[in-house]
Amino acid sequence: MRAAVVRMVERRAAVRRASIAAALTAAGVEAVVVGEDVRASGRGIVARWWRDMTLRDAGRGRL
């Protein structure tokens, strides 16, 4: 039972990371999933992150 729960949590985390990367890519930001991280890059990404709610909310509530 415990192993099944662990697999389910890992699967949900992978789906969430993929949805975050997809949302960032759709917003025009280069994003890739590396292990357990979603890495975003691009010119002015920090400033854009604070201005653009779409980027900040990417992946939230999409499970």
Secondary structure as the mmCIF struct_conf table of DSSP 4:
data_model
#
loop_
_struct_conf.conf_type_id
_struct_conf.id
_struct_conf.beg_label_comp_id
_struct_conf.beg_label_asym_id
_struct_conf.beg_label_seq_id
_struct_conf.end_label_comp_id
_struct_conf.end_label_asym_id
_struct_conf.end_label_seq_id
HELX_RH_AL_P HELX_RH_AL_P1 ARG A 2 ALA A 26
TURN_TY1_P TURN_TY1_P1 ALA A 27 GLY A 28
STRN STRN1 GLU A 30 VAL A 34
TURN_TY1_P TURN_TY1_P2 GLY A 35 GLU A 36
STRN STRN2 ASP A 37 SER A 41
TURN_TY1_P TURN_TY1_P3 ARG A 43 GLY A 44
HELX_RH_AL_P HELX_RH_AL_P2 ILE A 45 ARG A 51
HELX_RH_AL_P HELX_RH_AL_P3 MET A 53 ARG A 56
TURN_TY1_P TURN_TY1_P4 ASP A 57 GLY A 61
#
